[in-house]
Structure formats: C-alpha cells, structure tokens
Amino acid sequence: MTIFNLGSINIDRTYRVPHIPVPGETLAATAFQQGLGGKGTNMSVAAARAAARATHIGAVGPDGDWVLSTLMEYGVDTRHVQRLPVMTGHANITVADDGENAIVIEPGANRQISISAVIAALSEANPKDTFVCQNETNLQAEAMRMAQTKSLRLAYAAAPFEVSAVQAVLPMLDLLVLNAVEADQLRAATGQRPDALPVRDVIVTLGAEGVRWFDTKASTAETYPAIPVTPVDTTGAGDTFTGYLLAGLDRGMPMAQAIGLAQQAAAIMVTRLGTADVIPDLKDVQDARL
C-alpha cells in the first residue's frame, strides 16, 4: 500500500540561538546548518523511514536538484514532484537552547503545484492507500476530493493552522491530526470540540503532556502520556509523529499501537538538531526501546 502526500518541500536554514528573538532584538547565531525540510517533506521522509511506501506530490524550483536527490536517497518516491521556474520553498528557523523554535516560511514552488501532478499520482492509487496533506501547498481540497473518489483513507495535518483550510476538507476526512493550540483555534471558530467533529479519528498532540485520541464513532477518548526526553530541537517532531502514525496504520496496526510507534519516533526526533535529515528510521525506534 502507498501513502500519497501532497506536501511542501523546503530548504531549511536553521540558526541556533540562546533564546527566541523578541521584537527589535538582534542575536548572533551560535551555529548554522542547511538541510531538507517542509511539513510535507518531513512526513514523507518519516513514513518512508517507518517502512511505508511514500509517494510525494509537490514542486521544486531550479535550485531543487539536490532536494530531489536527497528525497530519493531517503526512500521517497519523487516521480510526481514537479520542477517549476520559481524558487524552491524555504524556511528560516531559529532554535533556542531550550529546544523551542520560531519559523518564517517562503512558500515558493509549494503554492504553485499543478493539478496535473495530483491527477498523475492518484491515477496509481488503490482503495487501501492513504492520502494526506497539510496547509503549506495549494490544491488541498481539490486533491482531497480526487482521493475521496478513489476511496483512499483521507488524513489531514492542520498546520500551519487556517480555519478556512481546515473547514474546506473537514467533511471528507477519516483522520485529523492537530496540536492543542490548533484544536482550541478550531473550537473557537466552529464551536465544536475534537470529539464532536465529523471525523472518525481525531488526534490532538499535547507536547510534553502526550497525545489524545478521539474515536468519534465509538464516542471514546484515550490519552497516551509523553515519553520523557530532554529536548534539543522540537522542529519537525509533530511531522515525524504524523508520518510514523500513517505508516503504522498503513501496515495494519491498531490505532493505539500506531500512536505508540509515532510517539517513540517523535521522542527521538526532539533529541536531534535538524529536520528531515535527522528523522529516525524504524531500526532507531526499535533499538531505542523508550
């Protein structure tokens, strides 16, 4: 089975700083690195490293050759990543000594993906496959509708959060993943708690407090405590969780088991500095025994 991911591809420029800058403040970075990132890319890499077949749908610019090579090296199918005459998306990331981060994104090619790329990718899809997207590209609702006609499992990671983007896909979803802040924002906009949303499975990540899974069909809610680790960099941890979660479900794991696997991967991720390049593989997760 395959996980089809309509997702962003970014060049991440990460600056290590003593603390997140406040307005008007200038800080000297203590370290710098450039690597591969973007919420979509992180999820595709995480799914691939969790032993799933991950097909990425996206776009890069003329500066994206090394990006595609790296994605292929990491096991991601890039046949449906377009090359466009605009710059590849990029992110400037500041990471503080306590592991917190602040990020500014330039979407670039991520917002100019052609519908032809989606059509070509989903022409290969089968009913047992999964489709996922986030809010860093165009064509989310259009692609979701196409995937729905193919009877795929439909998943959405509601970040970066935008009420209209979530509402456009909400009626189609089988699985919604969002963090606590996003859950509060969605409730404020719609008046609906996570357990009242028209989605079979809603997962709210709670950071250091763990994960809460709402099975709206069974009207149940389960909380899974976080795995205690000392964070180095929280960038990409949520994406790693989602990629591993989808990979576990794709392999037929029950939801609780898939959540546990995803939590272990995310716990390892926050102990590493970087994004897609340092996402743990399945052997890392199995050997860690957190």
Order of alpha helices (4+ residues) and beta strands (2+ residues): beta-beta-beta-alpha-beta-alpha-beta-beta-beta-alpha-beta-alpha-beta-alpha-beta-alpha-beta-beta-beta-alpha-alpha-alpha
